[in-house]
């Protein structure tokens, strides 16, 4: 998916929704609630929330990728597809969509259209991202309707920039049990990115992600109850254009979760 830096620029990062949304922390639902409580407590102890300018912002990023990877798993059956990310923001609040071709385990597809709404307050040196996502899929199985596959997920993320050009992030996702669509599950992702000096017309950014997903249903994730995933790569920015070269892997023994290199090219508009 797409991750948004504090300055509003777009960084390609599939599995982001990833963005993605700090170590392999094994969390239960209650623990995630505790994280949210601690986060709010820390926020209250730091500087007041800083608002951005009161103006409307807009981001649109169409792109093409060699493989749609969501949390380490191929959601396009290891085939290329087209995607787009769009977002409208005002002050600290934002809303938008993620669209992609989809072909997952013969059930989801041929499309995915997700919506989200959230806020990105800043307290002290910590940038927060609190959001709700609605995942909406087409169905390849005539016995399943779209309502059988759609689900809602909650996101809480925080990032810091300890030194210039370096960003460290930790994001937790909680998904309630939603019948056939999704088992009750928790996801934790740690991210790191570093913007290198410009080389000719290119602005390179090195980045990596380490994630863990666990659910309450045995075998829900390609035969596993829980699994880990990770990526590392470089993004090359050329003004509004970008190219991303990324290595993905998981600890699942399945063709849809094997080691792979993914190439993505797109443009940030306007």
KAZINOR-V114165 format. One record per residue. N is the residue number from 1. OMEGA is omega in whole degrees, 0 to 359 (none if undefined). Layout:
((N OMEGA) (N OMEGA))
This chain:
((1 183) (2 173) (3 181) (4 175) (5 182) (6 181) (7 176) (8 179) (9 185) (10 173) (11 178) (12 175) (13 180) (14 183) (15 177) (16 199) (17 195) (18 222) (19 147) (20 206) (21 none) (22 178) (23 180) (24 181) (25 179) (26 187) (27 168) (28 179) (29 181) (30 180) (31 177) (32 176) (33 178) (34 177) (35 179) (36 180) (37 179) (38 180) (39 179) (40 179) (41 178) (42 180) (43 182) (44 181) (45 181) (46 182) (47 178) (48 179) (49 179) (50 179) (51 173) (52 178) (53 179) (54 177) (55 181) (56 178) (57 183) (58 177) (59 173) (60 183) (61 173) (62 182) (63 174) (64 183) (65 180) (66 180) (67 179) (68 181) (69 176) (70 182) (71 175) (72 184) (73 179) (74 178) (75 176) (76 178) (77 177) (78 180) (79 177) (80 177) (81 176) (82 183) (83 176) (84 175) (85 177) (86 182) (87 172) (88 181) (89 174) (90 185) (91 180) (92 187) (93 180) (94 176) (95 181) (96 184) (97 170) (98 181) (99 180) (100 165) (101 187) (102 176) (103 187) (104 177) (105 176) (106 182) (107 181) (108 174) (109 4) (110 183) (111 173) (112 178) (113 183) (114 174) (115 180) (116 176) (117 184) (118 180) (119 179) (120 176) (121 177) (122 177) (123 184) (124 179) (125 183) (126 175) (127 183) (128 175) (129 181) (130 187) (131 171) (132 179) (133 174) (134 180) (135 187) (136 186) (137 165) (138 182) (139 175) (140 181) (141 183) (142 179) (143 182) (144 175) (145 178) (146 181) (147 177) (148 188) (149 183) (150 178) (151 183) (152 180) (153 181) (154 187) (155 172) (156 182) (157 176) (158 178) (159 178) (160 175) (161 185) (162 175) (163 181) (164 176) (165 179) (166 179) (167 177) (168 183) (169 174) (170 184) (171 175) (172 177) (173 175) (174 180) (175 176) (176 175) (177 182) (178 175) (179 183) (180 188) (181 185) (182 172) (183 175) (184 187) (185 178) (186 177) (187 176) (188 179) (189 170) (190 183) (191 174) (192 177) (193 179) (194 180) (195 181) (196 176) (197 181) (198 178) (199 185) (200 179) (201 186) (202 170) (203 184) (204 174) (205 174) (206 180) (207 178) (208 182) (209 173) (210 186) (211 177) (212 176) (213 177) (214 180) (215 182) (216 183) (217 179) (218 174) (219 186) (220 183) (221 180) (222 177) (223 182) (224 175) (225 177) (226 179) (227 176) (228 179) (229 183) (230 175) (231 175) (232 182) (233 179) (234 175) (235 177) (236 178) (237 177) (238 189) (239 183) (240 180) (241 174) (242 174) (243 181) (244 179) (245 191) (246 174) (247 179) (248 173) (249 177) (250 174) (251 176) (252 177) (253 182) (254 182) (255 182) (256 182) (257 182) (258 174) (259 179) (260 173) (261 185) (262 177) (263 179) (264 176) (265 182) (266 181) (267 177) (268 180) (269 1) (270 none))
